[in-house]
Amino acid sequence: MRLRSLIEGDAPAGSAGLNIRPRPPIDSPTPATLAIVATHAGRPSKIRPSVAEVATVAALPEPERWANMMRDLTVEGVRLDLAADALDSLMDGGTVERSLILGWDARELIGVQRAKPHDNPFVAGLVFSLRQGDRVEAVSDNGCAIVPACSNVRHLWRRAPLAADDSICLPWELR
C-alpha cells in the first residue's frame, strides 16, 4: 500500500519534490539495506534513523492495520480504542504519511511505555496526546501542532529522542 511504499522507499504516486531512492534489487549484495527512509530533497531530516531502526519499521505490519491491531489488544489501564480512533483520524488527515516521510519512528506515533502508566502523554506516542476531535497540523521534523476541537489555540507537540533503553515499544509488544 501507499504507506508501506513510503516505509520501504518505493516512489509513491505524487511524490514530486521528494528525494526517494528506490529499493535495491532482491539479489543486491547489501542485505542490511532493508529499507530507505524518504526525506525532503535538499533538506535531510535532523534526526537520522539508524539502519536497525529503519529495518524495524519496515518489518511492521501495514500502517493501515495499526488501528485495528490496537483495537484488538487489551492493556490494563490503557484506552487503546480511543488511541485507535485518534490514529484513524491521523491516517485520514495524512499526518501518518507526512510523519513517515519526515523519518518519524512508529513508536513516536503509537508507542507506549513498557512500564505503567503505559499511555503517559509526555513519554508515549502522539496518539496519546490527542483528545477526541483534536486535529494535527504543521507536521515537521521537530514535532507537530495539535488543534483542540473546542478552540483555535495550537498546542506544540515536540518529538523527543527515543530512549536507548527500549522503554518505548509498540502496543502489541506489551505482552
Backbone bond lengths (Angstrom), bond angles and torsions (degrees), N, CA, C in turn:
res aa  C-N    CA-C-N  psi(-1)  N-CA   C-N-CA  omega(-1)  CA-C   N-CA-C  phi
1 M - - - 1.435 - - 1.524 109.85 -
2 R 1.316 116.44 178.25 1.459 121.15 -174.36 1.522 112.52 -61.80
3 L 1.337 117.81 -47.42 1.456 119.90 -179.14 1.519 110.93 -67.60
4 R 1.314 118.33 -36.81 1.465 120.86 176.98 1.523 109.27 -60.62
5 S 1.346 117.39 -40.19 1.464 119.42 -179.94 1.526 111.00 -66.48
6 L 1.327 118.15 -31.48 1.463 120.39 176.27 1.519 110.76 -67.64
7 I 1.320 116.61 -40.75 1.455 120.26 179.61 1.516 110.03 -66.49
8 E 1.337 116.66 -43.28 1.456 120.47 -175.12 1.517 113.66 -83.51
9 G 1.328 117.79 -15.97 1.456 119.98 174.93 1.503 115.94 102.70
10 D 1.338 119.82 4.32 1.457 120.65 175.45 1.518 108.66 -69.63
11 A 1.320 117.02 149.88 1.454 120.58 179.64 1.520 109.34 -78.95
12 P 1.354 118.26 111.86 1.444 120.64 178.46 1.519 111.46 -77.14
13 A 1.324 114.77 161.87 1.458 119.07 176.74 1.517 109.12 -63.38
14 G 1.305 117.08 139.32 1.460 121.40 178.46 1.517 113.24 74.68
15 S 1.310 118.10 30.82 1.460 119.97 -178.08 1.526 112.17 -97.34
16 A 1.297 116.43 27.40 1.463 119.87 179.83 1.519 109.59 -58.55
17 G 1.313 116.45 136.48 1.452 120.87 179.15 1.520 113.05 90.21
18 L 1.326 117.79 -5.31 1.452 120.35 178.60 1.515 109.73 -102.09
19 N 1.294 115.52 143.77 1.454 121.31 176.97 1.524 107.95 -96.16
20 I 1.323 117.50 85.20 1.451 122.09 -176.75 1.513 108.30 -110.21
21 R 1.331 114.34 120.18 1.460 119.28 -179.85 1.522 108.88 -91.42
22 P 1.331 118.25 139.83 1.457 119.33 179.53 1.522 110.95 -69.93
23 R 1.347 115.85 155.51 1.457 120.56 176.30 1.516 109.55 -66.79
24 P 1.338 117.22 149.88 1.457 119.48 176.13 1.519 109.51 -68.43
25 P 1.335 117.95 155.31 1.455 119.71 177.99 1.526 110.46 -61.21
26 I 1.339 115.91 159.32 1.450 121.08 -176.20 1.528 111.67 -58.47
27 D 1.324 117.32 -36.08 1.457 120.13 -178.98 1.529 112.40 -86.76
28 S 1.324 116.83 20.07 1.458 121.70 -179.14 1.529 110.85 -62.92
29 P 1.340 117.85 142.68 1.460 120.02 179.50 1.518 113.74 -78.16
30 T 1.330 118.53 3.75 1.465 120.54 -179.13 1.523 109.87 -114.38
31 P 1.329 119.00 81.52 1.461 120.91 -177.36 1.525 113.17 -67.36
32 A 1.336 118.42 -18.06 1.464 119.97 179.41 1.520 111.45 -70.56
33 T 1.329 117.81 -19.71 1.457 120.99 179.41 1.521 108.53 -83.70
34 L 1.324 116.15 77.28 1.458 120.78 -177.92 1.518 112.07 -82.61
35 A 1.308 116.10 -30.19 1.459 120.23 -178.75 1.518 108.66 -156.89
36 I 1.312 115.61 152.53 1.459 120.77 179.13 1.519 107.12 -126.57
37 V 1.320 116.52 127.93 1.454 121.10 -177.69 1.520 109.99 -83.32
38 A 1.316 115.98 137.84 1.461 120.90 178.03 1.524 109.68 -79.24
39 T 1.336 116.22 142.59 1.461 121.38 175.29 1.518 108.61 -133.25
40 H 1.310 116.47 161.82 1.458 119.59 175.96 1.525 109.18 -66.82
41 A 1.304 115.70 138.36 1.467 120.74 -179.21 1.520 109.96 -61.18
42 G 1.324 116.08 129.89 1.463 120.73 176.67 1.507 114.59 76.55
43 R 1.325 118.31 -4.09 1.456 121.63 -178.96 1.526 109.01 -139.35
44 P 1.320 117.82 78.49 1.456 119.88 -177.26 1.517 111.70 -65.13
45 S 1.313 114.90 153.94 1.454 121.52 178.74 1.523 110.22 -60.24
46 K 1.340 117.43 141.65 1.456 121.39 178.24 1.528 110.41 -70.88
47 I 1.315 115.71 -29.44 1.458 120.44 -179.33 1.518 107.61 -107.39
48 R 1.310 116.70 98.77 1.460 122.64 -178.27 1.522 109.88 -86.92
49 P 1.339 119.07 121.76 1.454 119.63 177.90 1.523 111.26 -74.68
50 S 1.312 115.88 151.55 1.462 119.93 176.44 1.524 108.77 -77.20
51 V 1.328 116.70 166.32 1.459 120.56 178.40 1.523 109.96 -60.07
52 A 1.326 117.72 -37.11 1.463 121.15 179.82 1.524 111.03 -64.43
53 E 1.339 117.58 -41.18 1.461 120.56 178.94 1.516 110.68 -66.24
54 V 1.323 117.39 -41.72 1.460 121.05 179.71 1.520 109.71 -64.44
55 A 1.328 117.11 -41.66 1.455 120.77 179.17 1.521 110.95 -63.85
56 T 1.334 117.49 -37.67 1.457 121.13 178.46 1.517 110.64 -63.46
57 V 1.331 117.46 -44.67 1.458 120.73 179.19 1.518 110.27 -64.64
58 A 1.326 118.32 -39.52 1.457 121.46 -179.39 1.519 111.26 -65.88
59 A 1.334 117.93 -25.74 1.456 121.25 -178.77 1.525 112.27 -84.46
60 L 1.320 118.65 -5.76 1.457 121.82 179.18 1.522 110.55 -69.67
61 P 1.335 117.11 158.87 1.457 119.25 172.92 1.527 110.42 -65.71
62 E 1.302 116.11 167.87 1.459 121.29 179.47 1.527 110.91 -50.22
63 P 1.322 118.94 131.96 1.471 120.69 179.15 1.529 113.03 -56.53
64 E 1.310 117.25 -28.87 1.461 120.24 178.69 1.527 111.42 -65.57
65 R 1.327 118.20 -18.55 1.467 122.34 -178.70 1.528 112.82 -94.77
66 W 1.336 118.49 -9.80 1.452 121.12 -175.18 1.527 112.33 -56.38
67 A 1.325 117.99 -45.75 1.473 121.01 -177.07 1.524 110.72 -62.70
68 N 1.320 117.79 -44.51 1.467 120.00 179.43 1.517 111.34 -66.09
69 M 1.320 117.14 -36.56 1.462 120.03 177.26 1.530 110.35 -64.40
70 M 1.338 116.86 -37.81 1.459 120.58 178.69 1.533 110.58 -67.12
71 R 1.331 117.13 -37.20 1.463 120.65 179.09 1.531 111.21 -65.58
72 D 1.319 117.47 -29.07 1.461 121.54 -178.76 1.523 113.17 -79.70
73 L 1.324 117.76 -8.52 1.465 121.69 -177.24 1.516 111.66 -93.86
74 T 1.323 115.31 153.58 1.458 121.69 171.69 1.519 107.55 -128.06
75 V 1.316 115.50 115.88 1.462 121.83 176.95 1.522 106.11 -125.08
76 E 1.320 116.69 123.65 1.454 121.56 -176.68 1.530 111.14 -58.06
77 G 1.327 115.86 126.84 1.456 121.80 176.55 1.519 115.29 83.82
78 V 1.332 118.61 2.67 1.461 121.11 -178.57 1.530 108.92 -122.11
79 R 1.320 115.65 129.03 1.462 120.93 177.91 1.531 108.51 -90.53
80 L 1.328 115.96 79.35 1.461 120.53 -178.62 1.519 111.99 -68.50
81 D 1.346 117.78 -22.54 1.461 119.44 176.41 1.527 110.62 -65.86
82 L 1.341 117.24 -39.24 1.469 120.24 176.85 1.525 110.88 -68.55
83 A 1.327 116.51 -39.31 1.471 120.05 177.23 1.524 110.24 -64.44
84 A 1.330 117.21 -37.40 1.467 121.07 178.09 1.521 110.72 -66.11
85 D 1.332 117.38 -38.97 1.472 120.41 175.99 1.532 110.36 -63.22
86 A 1.333 116.82 -42.43 1.468 120.50 177.90 1.525 109.88 -63.00
87 L 1.324 116.88 -40.37 1.463 120.49 178.64 1.525 111.08 -64.23
88 D 1.331 116.91 -39.16 1.471 119.77 176.24 1.523 110.93 -59.72
89 S 1.337 116.95 -41.70 1.471 119.24 179.27 1.527 111.07 -66.89
90 L 1.342 117.06 -35.50 1.466 120.09 176.50 1.533 110.81 -66.85
91 M 1.317 116.69 -37.41 1.473 120.26 177.67 1.524 109.87 -65.53
92 D 1.339 116.57 -46.33 1.464 120.86 -178.51 1.522 111.70 -63.08
93 G 1.334 117.32 -36.24 1.457 121.72 -179.00 1.527 113.98 -82.60
94 G 1.329 117.99 -3.76 1.460 121.37 179.24 1.522 114.04 82.14
95 T 1.335 117.48 5.86 1.462 120.83 -177.64 1.526 112.03 -65.95
96 V 1.332 117.02 -40.75 1.466 120.26 -179.88 1.523 109.85 -62.42
97 E 1.317 116.56 -43.63 1.465 120.95 179.26 1.526 111.43 -61.84
98 R 1.343 117.20 -47.46 1.463 120.45 179.54 1.521 111.24 -63.05
99 S 1.325 116.70 -39.59 1.464 121.09 179.98 1.521 111.29 -63.44
100 L 1.323 116.88 -43.96 1.462 120.26 179.84 1.527 111.01 -66.11
101 I 1.327 116.52 -37.10 1.469 120.29 177.01 1.525 110.28 -61.12
102 L 1.347 116.65 -37.65 1.460 121.45 -178.68 1.530 112.67 -80.98
103 G 1.316 117.28 0.21 1.455 120.29 175.94 1.512 115.90 91.78
104 W 1.328 118.42 15.11 1.452 120.82 177.35 1.520 109.50 -64.80
105 D 1.312 116.93 148.09 1.449 123.37 174.53 1.529 108.21 -86.30
106 A 1.317 117.36 148.89 1.465 121.16 178.58 1.523 111.04 -57.65
107 R 1.331 117.56 -31.94 1.468 120.93 179.16 1.521 111.69 -67.26
108 E 1.335 117.68 -24.36 1.463 120.24 177.10 1.530 110.75 -75.34
109 L 1.312 117.30 -20.36 1.461 121.88 178.04 1.523 112.00 -93.03
110 I 1.350 117.01 -47.16 1.460 120.17 -172.64 1.528 113.20 -128.01
111 G 1.317 118.06 10.69 1.456 121.41 -175.57 1.519 113.90 -66.83
112 V 1.318 114.82 152.14 1.461 122.29 176.41 1.526 108.17 -128.95
113 Q 1.320 115.73 158.97 1.462 120.29 176.04 1.519 108.69 -78.29
114 R 1.330 116.47 143.87 1.469 120.00 176.06 1.529 110.51 -68.52
115 A 1.342 117.45 -32.08 1.463 121.67 179.59 1.530 109.28 -97.81
116 K 1.331 116.04 155.38 1.465 120.16 178.57 1.521 109.54 -71.83
117 P 1.322 121.55 147.88 1.458 124.69 -6.43 1.526 110.59 -76.15
118 H 1.309 115.27 128.34 1.462 120.75 -175.37 1.528 112.63 -63.57
119 D 1.325 116.32 -31.51 1.471 120.90 -172.86 1.528 113.53 -105.43
120 N 1.321 118.71 28.22 1.461 121.75 178.01 1.532 108.87 -58.67
121 P 1.340 118.63 116.27 1.463 120.20 -174.68 1.520 114.47 -64.18
122 F 1.340 117.75 -16.92 1.459 119.62 179.13 1.520 112.21 -80.64
123 V 1.337 117.14 -16.11 1.451 120.27 -176.56 1.520 112.09 -126.72
124 A 1.315 118.27 -21.09 1.462 121.62 -177.44 1.528 110.40 -86.75
125 G 1.323 115.89 -179.95 1.462 121.82 -177.71 1.522 113.92 -67.58
126 L 1.313 115.00 170.52 1.465 123.05 -176.72 1.523 112.82 -55.18
127 V 1.334 119.04 -39.15 1.468 120.14 -175.77 1.522 112.49 -60.09
128 F 1.333 117.49 -24.34 1.463 120.27 -179.71 1.529 112.42 -84.82
129 S 1.322 117.57 -3.02 1.465 121.73 174.63 1.522 111.39 -99.75
130 L 1.324 116.93 -3.04 1.459 121.38 -177.76 1.521 111.05 -98.35
131 R 1.318 115.37 145.05 1.467 121.76 171.83 1.516 107.46 -109.43
132 Q 1.317 115.80 164.55 1.460 120.45 -178.40 1.535 110.08 -57.80
133 G 1.321 115.94 128.08 1.458 121.95 178.90 1.521 114.49 93.85
134 D 1.330 117.85 -14.33 1.470 120.64 177.47 1.517 109.83 -66.12
135 R 1.323 115.24 149.11 1.464 118.80 174.38 1.521 108.95 -128.62
136 V 1.327 114.37 156.30 1.455 120.66 -176.77 1.519 108.94 -108.83
137 E 1.320 115.66 131.87 1.466 121.77 177.97 1.520 109.06 -128.12
138 A 1.287 115.71 164.10 1.466 123.46 170.60 1.525 112.79 53.13
139 V 1.327 116.90 57.63 1.466 120.85 176.26 1.518 108.70 -72.03
140 S 1.342 116.17 132.59 1.463 120.85 179.61 1.523 109.59 -138.66
141 D 1.324 115.72 -178.11 1.465 120.79 176.58 1.532 111.15 -60.45
142 N 1.309 117.16 -33.36 1.465 122.44 -173.72 1.516 114.91 -89.22
143 G 1.326 118.22 -16.50 1.452 121.13 -177.06 1.505 111.08 156.09
144 C 1.332 116.24 -146.23 1.467 120.39 -179.09 1.526 109.34 -156.73
145 A 1.311 114.98 173.62 1.460 121.38 175.93 1.524 108.11 -109.70
146 I 1.326 116.48 129.86 1.459 122.46 177.72 1.521 107.30 -104.03
147 V 1.342 115.95 127.03 1.457 121.38 178.07 1.525 107.48 -108.15
148 P 1.343 117.81 112.03 1.470 120.25 179.30 1.527 111.46 -63.47
149 A 1.318 116.00 152.29 1.458 121.55 -178.35 1.523 112.01 -64.22
150 C 1.336 117.42 -28.76 1.462 120.08 -173.28 1.529 114.44 -95.71
151 S 1.339 118.83 1.59 1.460 119.32 179.46 1.522 110.65 -154.67
152 N 1.312 115.61 174.54 1.457 121.33 177.75 1.525 111.92 -103.32
153 V 1.330 117.37 4.47 1.451 121.90 179.54 1.522 108.55 -76.36
154 R 1.314 116.44 132.89 1.461 120.84 -178.51 1.521 110.81 -96.49
155 H 1.300 114.95 140.85 1.461 122.37 175.74 1.522 106.44 -110.05
156 L 1.330 117.53 127.33 1.463 120.83 -179.85 1.523 109.91 -87.02
157 W 1.319 115.63 124.34 1.458 122.29 176.47 1.515 107.13 -105.57
158 R 1.309 117.18 118.33 1.463 121.32 -175.46 1.521 111.04 -101.65
159 R 1.332 114.23 138.53 1.465 120.52 173.36 1.519 108.29 -72.65
160 A 1.300 116.06 138.26 1.457 121.45 174.67 1.522 107.20 -118.77
161 P 1.317 117.84 146.82 1.462 118.63 178.18 1.531 110.49 -57.29
162 L 1.313 116.07 138.51 1.456 120.30 177.93 1.521 109.40 -68.03
163 A 1.313 115.57 139.28 1.460 120.65 -178.60 1.524 110.70 -64.64
164 A 1.311 115.92 140.55 1.461 121.34 -179.15 1.529 112.11 -72.17
165 D 1.331 117.27 -15.98 1.469 120.31 -177.11 1.524 113.09 -83.96
166 D 1.319 118.01 8.07 1.469 122.92 177.56 1.527 111.89 61.99
167 S 1.345 116.91 32.13 1.460 120.59 -179.05 1.522 112.67 -77.94
168 I 1.330 117.64 -15.98 1.452 121.73 174.87 1.525 108.05 -104.60
169 C 1.328 115.90 128.41 1.462 120.13 -178.55 1.524 109.23 -134.83
170 L 1.301 116.10 175.05 1.459 121.26 175.15 1.514 108.58 -81.88
171 P 1.334 118.78 149.95 1.471 120.91 -173.53 1.523 114.10 -53.63
172 W 1.321 117.61 -38.49 1.460 120.13 -177.53 1.520 112.91 -76.15
173 E 1.341 118.09 -1.95 1.469 121.74 175.61 1.532 112.09 -93.90
174 L 1.339 118.48 2.29 1.462 122.50 -176.65 1.527 113.40 -82.01
175 R 1.267 120.40 12.08 1.460 121.04 -175.57 1.488 112.29 -76.09
